[in-house]
Amino acid sequence: MIDRRTLLAAGTAAAVMPTPLSRARAQANTIKIGVLNDQSGSYSYIAGLNGVICAQVAAQEFGNRGFNVEILSADHQNKPDVGANIARQWLDRDGVDMILDVPTSSIGLAVNGICREKNKAYVNVGSATADLTGPQCSPNTIHWVYDTYMLAKSTGGAMVRAGGDSWFFVTADYAFGHALERDTTNFVRAAGGRVMGAVRYPFPATTDFSSFIVQAQASRAKVIGLANAGQDTTNCIKQIAEFGLTRRGTKVAALLMFIADVHALGLDVAQGLVMTESFYWDMNDRTRAFTQRVRPRLNNGQVPNMVTAGNYSATLHYLKAVADMGVPAAKASGVDVINRMKAMPTEDDAFGRASIRPDGRRIIPSYLFEVKSPAESRGPWDYMKLLQTTPAEEAFRPLTEGGCPLVRS
């Protein structure tokens, strides 16, 4: 039964409801960003909801500059068909203007093709495959923080220089794992090293890596290269430790690892591991200021990593480009807004100043870190010490070597 108060409230609501014309005007002046990532699976703690939050913070800090910003989000469940269907629905039905993040390279590549087909802007933060700026580069796409070439050069190259000249790969059996194994193999062989073998496991269905670790042990390789990420990486490292391989001198190359992985492992297990990131919360005054602003809103008390910080950075730069060219033009053509983003230098507290190449590769330094021992750490999240910096112009694959059709020789 509806009482009088309910009827009055309904009448008041009806009186202030926008007309179809005013709703249309509001939509025409609203930029919609869709954050598509893993929010329930093995990569969810790398970005997930925290990646959505960082995009929201960027939109809030950007402020009202004559247009509205709406952040949508969805869980692609690490399934290419699910991710592709969400992307198409966003672009066809929901009026999304830019798709952001999209870890899991098989999904990242699928969304790359869809955004090109629909002429919408796409900024990939979470996928690692360097093919996004290579054979499958698109005028609608920018690759924001890292890729398999950068990881292979930094972490893989450092391991070979330190004497790790024989490798065995444990590889996630999909586009990301294949690309990371391929790129690291190239650096190992170029430095005179050997690849003793590799095993590929089903992703995301594998949790027990013991049989793969036994194969790595039997190869007698000096380095076990983990061409995986997220919970797969931490499970591998734990099981390698349980087998006692690290105590017997085998090195572990975690080719894509995040500070959340170190936190999950604990310094007793993770100490001495080397890893590459393009962002660390305690690098300088600007990264610390950024972390102080966003951390109170992040889930599980985490600090930002290069993916969550990348979602903030990419959102901010995209909105600057929209403001520069105007909402109607930005909505009309994804290629045009991507070109405007490439023409403008990027600048933010998370990464400082950077640039974007014609192939869509954003150029930033990469940092090789070693995980501290418990005695070296000053407290929670003080986990990294910097070993070396690869300058931005050297960190990524040379522009002329990627095979991107957008690059004219």
C-alpha positions as CSV (number, residue, x, y, z in Angstrom):
1,M,0.0,0.0,0.0
2,I,1.4,3.5,-0.9
3,D,1.0,6.1,1.7
4,R,0.6,9.9,1.2
5,R,4.3,10.6,1.9
6,T,5.3,8.3,-0.8
7,L,2.9,9.9,-3.3
8,L,4.2,13.3,-2.5
9,A,7.8,12.2,-2.9
10,A,6.9,10.7,-6.2
11,G,5.2,13.8,-7.3
12,T,8.2,15.9,-6.3
13,A,10.5,13.6,-8.2
14,A,8.3,13.8,-11.3
15,A,8.3,17.6,-11.1
16,V,12.1,17.8,-11.4
17,M,12.7,15.0,-13.8
18,P,14.7,16.2,-16.8
19,T,12.9,16.4,-20.1
20,P,14.1,14.1,-23.0
21,L,15.8,17.2,-24.5
22,S,17.7,18.1,-21.4
23,R,18.8,14.5,-21.0
24,A,20.1,14.5,-24.5
25,R,22.0,17.7,-23.9
26,A,23.5,16.3,-20.8
27,Q,24.6,13.1,-22.6
28,A,26.1,15.1,-25.4
29,N,28.2,17.0,-22.9
30,T,29.3,13.9,-20.9
31,I,32.5,12.0,-21.6
32,K,32.2,8.3,-20.6
33,I,35.2,6.3,-19.8
34,G,34.9,2.5,-19.4
35,V,37.5,0.8,-17.1
36,L,37.5,-2.9,-18.2
37,N,39.6,-5.2,-16.1
38,D,39.8,-8.3,-13.9
39,Q,37.8,-7.7,-10.7
40,S,37.4,-11.3,-9.4
41,G,40.2,-13.4,-10.7
42,S,44.0,-13.9,-10.5
43,Y,44.8,-10.4,-11.7
44,S,42.1,-8.6,-9.6
45,Y,44.5,-7.4,-6.9
46,I,46.9,-5.9,-9.4
47,A,44.4,-3.3,-10.6
48,G,40.7,-4.4,-10.4
49,L,38.6,-2.0,-8.3
50,N,41.6,0.0,-7.3
51,G,42.2,0.7,-11.0
52,V,38.7,2.0,-11.2
53,I,39.2,4.2,-8.1
54,C,42.4,5.7,-9.5
55,A,40.5,6.7,-12.7
56,Q,37.8,8.2,-10.6
57,V,40.4,10.2,-8.6
58,A,41.8,11.6,-11.9
59,A,38.4,12.7,-13.1
60,Q,37.7,14.4,-9.8
61,E,41.1,16.2,-9.8
62,F,40.6,17.3,-13.4
63,G,37.5,19.0,-12.2
64,N,34.6,20.6,-14.1
65,R,35.9,22.2,-17.3
66,G,32.7,22.7,-19.1
67,F,31.8,19.0,-19.5
68,N,30.8,16.0,-17.3
69,V,32.8,12.8,-16.8
70,E,31.3,9.4,-16.1
71,I,33.4,6.4,-15.1
72,L,31.9,3.0,-15.9
73,S,33.6,-0.3,-14.9
74,A,33.2,-4.0,-15.6
75,D,34.8,-7.4,-14.9
76,H,36.0,-9.2,-17.9
77,Q,36.8,-12.4,-15.9
78,N,40.0,-13.0,-17.9
79,K,37.8,-14.3,-20.7
80,P,38.2,-12.8,-24.2
81,D,34.6,-13.4,-25.2
82,V,33.3,-11.7,-22.1
83,G,35.7,-8.8,-22.5
84,A,34.8,-8.3,-26.2
85,N,31.1,-8.5,-25.5
86,I,31.3,-5.8,-22.8
87,A,33.4,-3.5,-25.0
88,R,30.9,-3.8,-27.9
89,Q,28.0,-3.1,-25.6
90,W,29.7,-0.1,-24.1
91,L,30.4,1.4,-27.5
92,D,27.2,0.4,-29.3
93,R,24.6,0.9,-26.5
94,D,26.1,2.9,-23.6
95,G,27.9,5.7,-25.4
96,V,31.4,5.0,-23.9
97,D,34.0,7.3,-25.5
98,M,37.2,5.7,-24.3
99,I,38.0,2.2,-23.0
100,L,40.8,2.0,-20.3
101,D,43.1,-0.6,-18.7
102,V,42.2,-4.1,-20.1
103,P,44.8,-6.4,-18.6
104,T,45.1,-9.9,-20.0
105,S,46.7,-9.5,-23.4
106,S,44.3,-11.8,-25.3
107,I,41.4,-9.4,-24.2
108,G,43.6,-6.3,-24.7
109,L,44.2,-7.3,-28.3
110,A,40.5,-8.1,-29.0
111,V,39.4,-4.7,-27.6
112,N,42.2,-3.1,-29.7
113,G,40.4,-4.4,-32.8
114,I,36.9,-3.4,-31.6
115,C,37.9,0.2,-30.8
116,R,39.5,0.5,-34.2
117,E,36.4,-0.8,-35.9
118,K,34.2,1.6,-34.0
119,N,36.6,4.5,-34.2
120,K,36.8,5.0,-30.4
121,A,39.7,5.8,-28.2
122,Y,41.5,3.0,-26.3
123,V,44.3,3.4,-23.7
124,N,45.7,0.1,-22.7
125,V,47.4,0.1,-19.3
126,G,47.2,-3.5,-18.0
127,S,48.0,-5.7,-21.0
128,A,51.7,-6.4,-21.5
129,T,52.0,-7.7,-25.1
130,A,54.3,-5.4,-27.1
131,D,52.3,-6.4,-30.2
132,L,49.9,-3.6,-29.3
133,T,52.5,-1.2,-30.7
134,G,53.9,-3.8,-33.2
135,P,52.1,-5.7,-35.8
136,Q,48.7,-5.0,-34.2
137,C,49.2,-1.3,-33.6
138,S,46.2,0.9,-34.2
139,P,45.6,4.6,-34.7
140,N,43.0,4.4,-32.0
141,T,45.3,2.9,-29.3
142,I,47.9,4.1,-26.8
143,H,49.9,1.6,-24.7
144,W,50.6,3.4,-21.5
145,V,53.0,2.0,-18.8
146,Y,54.9,-1.2,-19.7
147,D,55.1,-4.1,-22.2
148,T,56.9,-7.4,-22.7
149,Y,59.9,-5.9,-24.5
150,M,60.5,-3.4,-21.6
151,L,60.2,-6.2,-19.0
152,A,62.4,-8.6,-20.9
153,K,65.1,-6.0,-21.5
154,S,65.2,-4.8,-17.9
155,T,64.7,-7.9,-15.8
156,G,65.9,-10.5,-18.3
157,G,68.9,-8.5,-19.3
158,A,69.9,-7.9,-15.7
159,M,69.7,-11.6,-14.9
160,V,72.0,-12.5,-17.8
161,R,74.5,-9.9,-16.9
162,A,74.6,-11.3,-13.4
163,G,75.6,-14.7,-14.6
164,G,72.2,-16.3,-15.3
165,D,73.1,-17.5,-18.8
166,S,70.8,-20.6,-18.9
167,W,67.0,-20.3,-18.7
168,F,63.9,-22.5,-18.4
169,F,60.5,-20.8,-18.8
170,V,57.3,-21.5,-17.0
171,T,54.8,-19.7,-19.2
172,A,51.1,-18.8,-19.0
173,D,49.6,-20.3,-22.2
174,Y,48.1,-17.2,-23.8
175,A,49.2,-14.1,-25.7
176,F,50.9,-12.4,-22.8
177,G,52.9,-15.4,-21.7
178,H,54.0,-16.2,-25.2
179,A,55.1,-12.6,-25.9
180,L,57.0,-12.3,-22.6
181,E,58.8,-15.7,-23.2
182,R,59.6,-14.6,-26.8
183,D,61.0,-11.2,-25.9
184,T,63.0,-12.5,-23.0
185,T,64.4,-15.4,-25.1
186,N,65.6,-12.8,-27.6
187,F,67.5,-10.9,-24.9
188,V,69.0,-14.0,-23.3
189,R,70.3,-15.3,-26.7
190,A,71.6,-11.9,-27.8
191,A,73.7,-11.8,-24.6
192,G,75.1,-15.3,-25.3
193,G,72.8,-17.2,-23.0
194,R,70.8,-20.4,-23.7
195,V,67.2,-21.4,-23.3
196,M,67.1,-25.0,-21.9
197,G,63.4,-25.4,-22.3
198,A,59.9,-24.1,-21.5
199,V,56.6,-25.4,-20.4
200,R,53.2,-23.7,-21.0
201,Y,50.4,-24.2,-18.5
202,P,46.6,-23.5,-18.9
203,F,45.6,-20.0,-17.9
204,P,43.7,-19.2,-15.7
205,A,42.9,-22.8,-14.6
206,T,46.3,-23.7,-13.0
207,T,47.1,-23.4,-9.3
208,D,49.5,-26.3,-8.8
209,F,52.8,-25.7,-10.5
210,S,54.8,-28.5,-9.0
211,S,55.1,-30.7,-12.1
212,F,56.4,-27.6,-14.1
213,I,58.9,-26.8,-11.4
214,V,60.2,-30.4,-11.5
215,Q,60.7,-30.0,-15.3
216,A,62.6,-26.7,-14.7
217,Q,64.7,-28.4,-12.0
218,A,65.5,-31.3,-14.4
219,S,66.8,-28.9,-17.1
220,R,69.6,-27.7,-14.7
221,A,69.0,-24.1,-15.9
222,K,70.5,-21.4,-13.7
223,V,67.3,-19.2,-14.0
224,I,63.6,-20.1,-13.9
225,G,61.9,-17.4,-15.9
226,L,58.3,-16.9,-14.9
227,A,56.4,-15.6,-17.9
228,N,53.2,-15.0,-15.9
229,A,51.7,-12.5,-13.5
230,G,49.5,-12.1,-10.4
231,Q,48.6,-15.1,-8.3
232,D,50.3,-17.4,-10.8
233,T,53.6,-15.7,-10.1
234,T,53.3,-15.8,-6.3
235,N,52.2,-19.4,-6.4
236,C,55.2,-20.3,-8.5
237,I,57.6,-18.5,-6.2
238,K,56.1,-20.2,-3.1
239,Q,56.3,-23.6,-4.7
240,I,59.9,-23.0,-6.0
241,A,60.9,-22.1,-2.4
242,E,59.2,-25.2,-1.0
243,F,61.2,-27.3,-3.5
244,G,64.4,-25.7,-2.1
245,L,65.6,-24.6,-5.5
246,T,66.6,-21.1,-4.4
247,R,68.6,-22.4,-1.5
248,R,70.5,-24.5,-4.0
249,G,71.4,-21.5,-6.1
250,T,68.7,-21.4,-8.8
251,K,67.6,-17.9,-9.6
252,V,64.0,-16.9,-10.2
253,A,63.3,-14.2,-12.7
254,A,59.8,-12.8,-12.0
255,L,59.4,-11.1,-15.3
256,L,56.2,-9.3,-14.3
257,M,55.7,-8.7,-10.6
258,F,54.0,-6.0,-8.6
259,I,54.4,-4.6,-5.1
260,A,51.2,-6.4,-4.1
261,D,52.9,-9.7,-5.0
262,V,55.7,-8.9,-2.7
263,H,53.3,-8.0,0.1
264,A,51.4,-11.3,-0.4
265,L,54.7,-13.3,-0.3
266,G,56.2,-11.5,2.6
267,L,59.8,-10.3,2.6
268,D,61.1,-13.6,4.1
269,V,60.2,-15.3,0.8
270,A,60.5,-12.4,-1.6
271,Q,63.8,-10.9,-0.5
272,G,66.4,-10.7,-3.2
273,L,63.9,-11.0,-6.1
274,V,64.4,-8.5,-8.9
275,M,61.5,-6.9,-10.7
276,T,60.8,-4.1,-13.1
277,E,58.2,-1.4,-12.7
278,S,57.7,2.0,-14.2
279,F,56.2,3.5,-11.0
280,Y,57.1,3.1,-7.3
281,W,55.2,5.0,-4.7
282,D,58.3,6.1,-2.8
283,M,60.4,7.2,-5.7
284,N,60.2,11.0,-5.1
285,D,58.2,13.8,-3.6
286,R,55.6,13.7,-6.4
287,T,55.0,9.9,-6.3
288,R,54.6,10.2,-2.5
289,A,52.2,13.1,-2.8
290,F,50.1,11.1,-5.4
291,T,50.1,8.0,-3.1
292,Q,49.0,10.1,-0.1
293,R,46.0,11.4,-2.1
294,V,44.8,8.1,-3.5
295,R,45.8,5.5,-0.9
296,P,43.0,6.3,1.6
297,R,40.5,5.3,-1.1
298,L,42.2,2.1,-2.2
299,N,41.0,-1.4,-1.1
300,N,43.0,-3.5,1.4
301,G,45.3,-0.6,2.4
302,Q,47.3,-1.1,-0.8
303,V,49.7,1.5,-2.3
304,P,49.3,2.2,-6.1
305,N,51.4,0.2,-8.6
306,M,52.2,1.0,-12.2
307,V,48.8,-0.2,-13.4
308,T,46.6,1.6,-10.9
309,A,48.8,4.7,-11.2
310,G,48.6,4.3,-15.0
311,N,44.9,4.4,-14.9
312,Y,45.1,7.7,-13.0
313,S,47.7,9.1,-15.4
314,A,45.9,8.0,-18.6
315,T,42.5,9.3,-17.5
316,L,44.0,12.7,-16.7
317,H,45.8,13.0,-20.0
318,Y,42.8,11.9,-22.0
319,L,40.6,14.5,-20.3
320,K,43.2,17.2,-21.0
321,A,43.0,16.2,-24.7
322,V,39.2,16.3,-24.7
323,A,39.3,19.8,-23.1
324,D,41.8,21.0,-25.6
325,M,39.8,19.8,-28.7
326,G,36.3,20.1,-27.4
327,V,33.7,17.4,-26.5
328,P,32.0,17.2,-29.8
329,A,35.2,16.6,-31.7
330,A,36.4,14.1,-29.1
331,K,33.2,12.1,-29.3
332,A,33.2,12.2,-33.1
333,S,36.5,10.5,-33.7
334,G,38.7,8.2,-31.5
335,V,41.5,8.6,-33.9
336,D,41.4,12.4,-33.6
337,V,41.5,12.4,-29.8
338,I,44.4,9.8,-29.8
339,N,46.3,12.0,-32.2
340,R,45.7,15.0,-29.9
341,M,47.0,12.9,-26.9
342,K,50.1,12.0,-28.9
343,A,50.8,15.7,-29.7
344,M,50.5,16.8,-26.1
345,P,53.3,15.9,-23.6
346,T,52.0,13.9,-20.6
347,E,52.5,15.4,-17.2
348,D,51.4,14.1,-13.8
349,D,52.6,13.3,-10.3
350,A,52.7,9.6,-10.8
351,F,55.1,9.5,-13.8
352,G,56.3,13.0,-14.3
353,R,56.7,14.3,-17.9
354,A,56.6,11.9,-20.8
355,S,55.8,11.6,-24.5
356,I,53.9,9.3,-26.9
357,R,55.3,7.9,-30.1
358,P,53.5,7.6,-33.4
359,D,53.1,3.8,-32.9
360,G,51.1,4.6,-29.7
361,R,53.9,3.6,-27.3
362,R,54.2,6.0,-24.3
363,I,57.8,6.5,-23.5
364,I,58.8,6.5,-19.8
365,P,61.8,5.2,-17.8
366,S,61.8,1.6,-16.4
367,Y,63.2,0.9,-13.0
368,L,64.8,-2.4,-11.9
369,F,64.3,-3.0,-8.2
370,E,65.5,-5.6,-5.8
371,V,63.2,-6.7,-2.9
372,K,64.6,-5.7,0.4
373,S,65.3,-8.1,3.3
374,P,63.2,-7.8,6.4
375,A,66.1,-6.0,8.1
376,E,66.3,-3.4,5.4
377,S,62.6,-2.5,5.4
378,R,61.6,0.5,7.5
379,G,58.0,-0.6,7.6
380,P,54.9,-1.6,5.7
381,W,55.2,-1.2,1.9
382,D,58.9,-0.2,2.1
383,Y,59.9,-3.1,0.0
384,M,62.1,-1.9,-2.9
385,K,65.6,-0.7,-3.5
386,L,66.5,0.7,-6.9
387,L,69.2,-1.1,-8.8
388,Q,69.2,0.7,-12.1
389,T,67.2,3.0,-14.3
390,T,66.7,2.5,-18.0
391,P,66.1,5.9,-19.6
392,A,62.8,6.4,-21.4
393,E,64.4,6.5,-24.9
394,E,66.1,3.1,-24.3
395,A,63.5,1.3,-22.2
396,F,61.2,0.2,-25.1
397,R,61.6,-1.4,-28.5
398,P,63.0,1.0,-31.1
399,L,60.3,2.6,-33.2
400,T,61.6,1.2,-36.4
401,E,61.8,-2.4,-35.2
402,G,58.2,-3.1,-34.1
403,G,56.6,-3.6,-37.5
404,C,53.8,-1.1,-36.8
405,P,52.1,-0.1,-40.0
406,L,51.6,3.4,-38.7
407,V,55.4,4.0,-38.7
408,R,56.8,5.1,-42.0
409,S,60.4,4.1,-42.7
